[in-house]
Amino acid sequence: MKFHIKTYGCQMNERDSEEVAMLLARSGHAPASCEAEADAIVVNTCSVREKAEVKALGKIRMLLAAKREQPARIVGVMGCMAQRLGESLVRRLRGLDFVVGTQRLAAIPAILDAVRAGKGPIVDCGERRLESEASLTHRAGGHSALVNILLGCDRRCSYCVVPLVRGREWSRPACQVLEEVGALVRHGVRDITLLGQSVMSYGAKQSVWEGAPASPGGYREPFPRLLEAVNAIPGLKRLRFMSGHPSGCTEELVRAMAELPAVCEHLHLPVQSGSDRILKRMNRGYTLDDYREAVRRIRARIPAAAVTTDIIVGFPSETPAEFEETRRFMDEIGFDNAFIFKYAPREGTTAAEWKDDVSADEKMRRNKILLEEQNRRSLQINEKQVGCDCEVRVEGVSRRTAARWTGLTRTAKSVMFEPFAGIQEGDSIRVGIERAMPQTLYGSVRLPGR
């Protein structure tokens, strides 16, 4: 069969979609050139934000409506929303062929075959994760790759549905991670991003180092030690990780970021609010002073580091004064970028039991203010790059215009430039920055000899 996967949500969902695509290909199926040509369509869903669920549900309904004209086409759902809603999706969405939860992805090829044999609809949202050979579930030919190192989450932030849909926190053994990254680099991958819902907690609750190499740099904490081991793999050029937590910004982690050449000078560190009262109500596990200290450590050792964050506006009981605290805190830290979200209750979380007492209009107002202020802040920071040469890893043709290509700096800033003969995705080039916008830098490639 020809299959197509539509993905919503975070980088962990992107990685899950890649894994499922490769598992289907190994089972004899082939990716369709476009959605219209697919015999089977799988929607990979997100539940972290209400908007993501609404978009996914709208897409599924459109697919099921079109299925009336193509009754043989299989439509299935996987991911976080599938895990959260389970069998109720089959009842709500007539014609849906299967629902597969976050810990059962490796079962999808067999489920697809069963549905094709007339055994649907099938719901599989069990808690036991079916393991696949991770190093064999990456697409061939890419220069960058996402690698899961920590699955699930135990933090229990009061607004967050992730522990409900991803399960308890579990770290993959270091030997497995190193084997996977080593195989990727041998096949041409140069940039690796290590993924975990709270990635710095890697190895904190279980032994992960049995049979793994010793630490010549003397790193004792599991996550910095993993960074060291991955950094040592020959051929790896860039190493990133996300998402972080202020409690993980130890002196040893900062030392690893400063000393290990592959580790990029970028830290995504969600703060969520600039009010200590709201942070306590969110059950985030840190104060604003803790966060300040984490950023201070990073910038003391890596002055050029880019720090990005997440913010939630309109959390239950957030007052206008507490919103103003968030504005001041964002200005104080000087984030390179911020992803700003309007609070929406998620069923099953602690916060969903509280009164959602900030109006939709007020949430929109606060969201708009923070976006406008962050755009000004990002522009001021980016304008400092004008006149500088940056190392850029080529990503490919820009989605905005075919006349330009795009790439990423080590600080995760997007750069647009005019291509030259022989350029390829994954190339490392020098770009002279000539113009800056809040989200993008523009420049010219510095060719050898010019």
Long-range contacts (C-beta under 8 A, 24 or more apart in sequence): 1-29, 1-30, 1-39, 1-40, 1-74, 1-112, 1-116, 2-29, 2-30, 2-31, 2-32, 2-37, 2-38, 2-39, 2-40, 3-29, 3-30, 3-31, 3-32, 3-38, 3-39, 3-40, 3-41, 3-42, 3-112, 4-31, 4-32, 4-34, 4-35, 4-37, 4-38, 4-40, 4-41, 4-42, 5-41, 5-42, 5-43, 5-44, 6-35, 6-41, 6-42, 6-43, 6-44, 6-59, 7-44, 8-43, 8-44, 8-45, 8-46, 8-52, 8-55, 8-56, 8-59, 8-79, 9-44, 9-45, 9-46, 9-48, 9-52, 9-79, 9-80, 10-46, 10-48, 11-146, 11-193, 11-195, 11-242, 12-146, 12-148, 12-195, 12-197, 13-44, 13-45, 13-46, 13-79, 13-80, 14-146, 15-146, 15-147, 15-148, 15-195, 16-44, 16-78, 16-79, 16-102, 16-105, 17-44, 18-137, 18-138, 18-139, 18-146, 19-105, 19-132, 19-134, 19-137, 20-44, 20-78, 20-105, 20-108, 21-139, 22-136, 22-137, 22-138, 22-139, 23-105, 23-106, 23-108, 23-109, 23-132, 23-137, 24-108, 24-109, 24-112, 26-109, 26-136, 27-109, 27-112, 27-113, 29-109, 29-112, 38-73, 39-72, 39-73, 39-74, 40-73, 40-74, 40-75, 40-76, 40-112, 41-73, 41-74, 41-75, 41-76, 42-76, 42-77, 42-78, 42-108, 43-75, 43-76, 43-77, 43-78, 43-79, 44-78, 44-79, 45-77, 45-78, 45-79, 45-80, 45-81, 45-82, 46-79, 46-80, 46-81, 47-79, 47-80, 47-81, 47-83, 47-84, 47-161, 47-165, 47-346, 48-80, 48-160, 48-161, 48-162, 48-346, 49-341, 49-344, 50-344, 50-345, 50-346, 51-344, 52-81, 53-81, 56-81, 57-81, 57-93, 60-93, 60-96, 61-93, 64-93, 64-94, 64-95, 64-96, 67-95, 68-95, 74-98, 74-112, 74-115, 74-116, 74-120, 76-100, 76-108, 76-111, 76-112, 76-115, 78-102, 78-105, 78-108, 80-161, 80-162, 80-165, 80-166, 81-165, 82-125, 83-125, 83-164, 83-165, 83-166, 84-161, 84-164, 84-165, 84-347, 84-348, 86-123, 86-125, 87-123, 87-125, 89-123, 90-121, 90-123, 96-121, 97-121, 97-122, 98-122, 98-123, 98-124, 99-123, 99-124, 99-125, 100-124, 100-125, 101-125, 101-126, 101-165, 102-165, 102-166, 102-167, 103-127, 103-128, 103-129, 103-130, 103-167, 104-128, 104-129, 104-130, 105-130, 105-132, 106-130, 106-131, 106-132, 127-167, 129-167, 134-176, 134-180, 135-179, 135-180, 135-183, 135-184, 138-184, 138-189, 140-187, 141-188, 142-188, 142-189, 142-425, 142-426, 143-188, 143-189, 143-190, 143-191, 143-393, 143-425, 143-426, 144-189, 144-190, 144-191, 144-192, 144-193, 144-393, 144-426, 145-184, 145-189, 145-191, 145-192, 145-193, 146-193, 146-195, 147-177, 147-180, 147-181, 147-184, 147-192, 147-193, 147-194, 147-195, 148-172, 148-195, 148-196, 149-177, 149-194, 149-195, 149-196, 149-199, 149-202, 149-226, 150-195, 150-196, 150-197, 150-198, 150-199, 150-201, 150-202, 151-196, 152-197, 153-197, 153-198, 154-201, 154-205, 155-197, 155-198, 155-245, 155-283, 155-285, 156-283, 156-350, 157-282, 157-283, 157-284, 158-281, 158-282, 158-283, 158-349, 158-350, 158-351, 159-282, 159-312, 159-315, 159-343, 159-345, 159-346, 159-349, 159-350, 159-351, 160-346, 160-349, 161-346, 161-347, 161-348, 161-349, 162-197, 164-348, 164-349, 166-197, 169-197, 169-198, 169-201, 169-205, 170-206, 171-196, 171-201, 171-202, 171-203, 171-204, 171-205, 171-206, 171-208, 171-222, 172-208, 173-208, 173-210, 173-211, 173-212, 174-203, 174-208, 174-209, 174-212, 174-222, 174-225, 174-226, 174-229, 175-210, 175-211, 175-212, 177-226, 177-230, 178-212, 178-213, 178-229, 178-230, 178-233, 181-230, 181-233, 181-236, 182-233, 185-233, 185-234, 185-235, 185-236, 186-235, 188-426, 190-235, 190-236, 190-237, 190-238, 190-393, 190-426, 190-428, 191-237, 191-238, 191-239, 191-240, 191-393, 192-230, 192-236, 192-238, 192-239, 192-240, 193-239, 193-240, 193-241, 193-242, 194-226, 194-227, 194-230, 194-239, 194-240, 194-241, 194-242, 195-241, 195-242, 196-241, 196-243, 197-243, 198-243, 198-244, 198-245, 198-248, 199-223, 199-241, 199-242, 199-243, 199-244, 199-248, 200-241, 200-244, 200-245, 200-247, 200-248, 200-249, 200-253, 201-245, 201-248, 202-226, 217-256, 217-259, 219-252, 219-256, 220-252, 221-250, 221-252, 221-253, 223-248, 223-253, 224-250, 224-252, 224-253, 224-255, 224-256, 227-253, 227-256, 227-257, 227-260, 227-263, 228-256, 228-260, 230-262, 231-260, 231-261, 231-262, 231-263, 236-262, 237-262, 237-393, 237-428, 238-262, 238-264, 238-393, 238-410, 239-263, 239-264, 240-264, 240-266, 240-412, 242-268, 243-268, 243-269, 243-270, 243-310, 244-268, 244-269, 244-270, 245-269, 245-270, 245-285, 245-286, 246-271, 246-286, 246-290, 246-291, 246-293, 246-294, 247-285, 247-286, 247-290, 249-293, 249-294, 249-295, 249-297, 249-298, 250-297, 251-297, 254-297, 254-298, 254-300, 254-301, 254-302, 255-301, 257-298, 257-301, 257-302, 257-305, 258-301, 258-302, 264-410, 264-411, 264-412, 265-302, 265-304, 265-305, 265-306, 265-410, 265-411, 266-305, 266-306, 266-307, 266-308, 266-410, 266-411, 266-412, 267-298, 267-305, 267-306, 267-307, 267-308, 268-308, 268-309, 269-294, 269-295, 269-307, 269-308, 269-309, 270-309, 270-310, 271-309, 271-310, 271-311, 271-329, 271-333, 272-310, 272-311, 272-312, 273-311, 273-312, 273-315, 273-318, 273-322, 273-326, 274-322, 274-325, 274-326, 274-327, 274-328, 274-329, 274-330, 275-318, 275-322, 275-325, 275-326, 277-322, 278-315, 278-317, 278-318, 278-322, 281-315, 281-316, 281-317, 281-351, 282-312, 282-315, 282-351, 283-350, 288-329, 291-333, 292-332, 292-333, 295-333, 304-411, 305-411, 306-336, 306-337, 306-411, 306-412, 306-413, 307-333, 307-334, 307-335, 307-336, 308-335, 308-336, 308-337, 308-338, 308-339, 308-412, 309-333, 309-335, 309-337, 309-338, 309-339, 310-338, 310-339, 310-340, 310-341, 311-338, 311-339, 311-340, 311-341, 311-370, 312-341, 312-342, 312-343, 313-340, 313-341, 313-342, 313-343, 313-358, 313-363, 313-366, 313-367, 313-370, 314-342, 314-343, 314-358, 314-362, 314-363, 314-366, 314-367, 315-343, 315-351, 315-358, 316-343, 316-351, 316-354, 316-355, 316-356, 316-357, 316-358, 317-354, 317-355, 317-357, 318-343, 318-358, 323-366, 326-370, 327-369, 327-370, 327-373, 330-370, 330-373, 330-374, 330-377, 331-373, 331-377, 334-377, 334-381, 335-374, 335-377, 336-378, 336-381, 336-411, 336-413, 337-374, 337-378, 337-439, 338-370, 338-374, 340-367, 340-370, 340-371, 340-374, 341-367, 342-366, 342-367, 374-438, 375-438, 376-438, 378-438, 378-439, 379-436, 379-437, 379-438, 382-413, 382-436, 382-437, 382-438, 382-441, 383-436, 385-413, 385-433, 385-436, 385-441, 386-433, 386-434, 386-435, 386-436, 387-432, 387-433, 388-432, 388-433, 389-430, 389-431, 389-432, 389-433, 389-446, 390-415, 390-430, 390-431, 390-433, 390-441, 390-443, 391-428, 391-429, 391-430, 392-417, 392-428, 392-429, 392-430, 392-431, 393-426, 393-427, 393-428, 394-423, 394-424, 394-425, 394-426, 394-427, 394-428, 394-429, 395-425, 396-425, 407-431, 409-441, 413-440, 413-441, 414-439, 414-440, 414-441, 415-440, 415-441, 415-442, 415-443, 416-440, 416-441, 416-442, 416-443, 417-442, 417-443, 417-444, 417-445, 418-444, 418-445, 419-445, 420-445, 420-447
